[in-house]
């Protein structure tokens, strides 16, 4: 599957640039306003050698004060706007499991074992012999993680494809989770799957996030992905148009496959 990497709009660098850019834009506006009102602030300038009258001096002071008040308001708005625009998302590696408790937060995480079920929700795990052709194609793509194939209608063809990668298996995934947020992971994944309508669903007791969408060229095929601090998993289902149903089945596979020991 081809992956299209998008700009990470959730990163601290991007959010900082966005906030600084907003403040800089307002600062430029303030500078332009100051110079543009220069002649107005000077009021009527008397001829050379003629002293500035009390009325003219007072008018200049009022106009200068008015401009300074406007600039002060713009400056305050720039600071507030910059702060509101700075909203970086935690990296995926920093995501806490929903089942964690404050008292357990300092304890080392229990190791995970990935053991997909033999059968679930009408799907049956296919044997190595049945999936030989899929494995050949899989090897040609240099896949990451591990993949399991499921049959649902007993025709010998895969109707569900479960793929799971963990930081226990892949240093590359660990580096990506330290670099990217879950939002960015999903953005890249669904762009690669050519899915334009992903929606998020409850991720269950293991925490993290879960999203599902349709393949752009095959609305009868759904693809779901879940992510937490250490795992990135996907489940593809053919003949499933209802994303709510696809999400429930995917969550069932996630909970049945991903266990702490």
Secondary structure, 3 states (H helix, E strand, C coil): CCCCCCCCCCCHHHHHHHHHHHHHHHHHHHHHHHHHCHHHHHCCCCCCCCCCCHHHHHHHHHHHHHHHHHHHHHHHHHHHHHHHHCCCCCCHHHCCCCCCCHHHCCCCCCCEEECCCCEECCEEECCCCCCHHHHHHHHHCCCCCEEEEEECCCCCCCCEEEEEEECCCCHHHHHHHHHCCHHHHHHHHHHHCCCCCCEEECCCCCCCEEEEEEECCEEEEEEEEEECCCEEEEEEEECCCCHHHHHHHHHHHHHHHEEEC
